[in-house]
Amino acid sequence: MTRDQLEHAIRAACDVAGEGVVIVFGSQSILGQHPDAPDELRQSMEADIAPGSGDPDVADRIDGALGEDSDFHRLHGFYVHGLTIDATRRSSVF
């Protein structure tokens, strides 16, 4: 994923969510501070994005409209995994 693709994903997620704030996390969040990160760090074609509101219904809307195998994914070659921050905490406990 490139920085331009990430910015596109953010704009699309904001549009779908109807919110002006989303939270980017996961591997591609490195592009925020390092837009020219090495290729090894930009392998994923998925951006993990949570709505700023934290609303799980909004996260589901993002995932449905922009997620894997969506029209957005087929058109642009990358996709948005809509999640809530709370859901990622539960899935990352070791």
N, C-alpha and C positions, 0 to 999 in steps of 0.2 A: 504494500500500500504506500502511496505517496502522500505528502502533506496536502496537496490539492485534493486528492481523493478523500482524505480525512475531513477536510473542511467541507466538502460536498456532503459527506455523510452527516456531519453536524447540522448543516443547514436543513437537510432533508428530515432529520430527526426532530428538529425544532418545529418544522412545518407540520409534520404528522402529529406531534405532541400538542401543538397549539401553545407552546411554551417558548420563552426566550432564553431559557437556561437548561442545558443538559450537562451531564457529567460523563467525561470520557475516561475510561480506565482500561486495564488490560495492556497487552503488549504494544498496541499501536499508539497508546498515549504518549510514548516517547517522542512522537513527531511534534508534540506541542512545544517542547524545548529544543528538540534537535531535528529540524525539518529535513536535514540531509543525513540522517542516521544511516549507518552502513546497511547494505542490502540484507545482511544476516539478521538484522533487527527488524526488518520490514517485510518478512516473508508472509505473514498472515494477510488474508484478504477480507478480514472481518474486523469491524470496529465495535467494541463493547461500549454501549452508550445507555445511560440511565436518565430518565426524565428528572429534571430538577425538583419536581414536586414529590418524587418518590412514589407516585401512584402506580400500583402494579397493573391497573387496567391500561394506563398510558404506555407503560413498558410493553405490554402485549400488543398494543396498536402499532408501536414502532417496529416490533419484531415481525408482525404480520405484514406490514406494508413494505418493509425494507430488508427483511431477513433473508436467510438462505433460501434459494430457489424461488424468490419473489421476482416479479417483473423488474424491480429495481436492480436486483442482483444480475439477472440475465442481461439487462441493458448496459450496466456499468462495469461488471466484472468484479465487483466487491459488494459486501453487504454489511448491514448493521444488526448486531445482536442486541435487541432491546431487553434490558434487565433492570432490576432495582438494586440499589446498593445492598439492601438487606438480604436479598436473595444470593448475592455473591458472597456475603459473609458466611452464610450457612453452607454454601458449597465448597468453601475453601478452608474449613476447619479440619485440622489433621489430628 
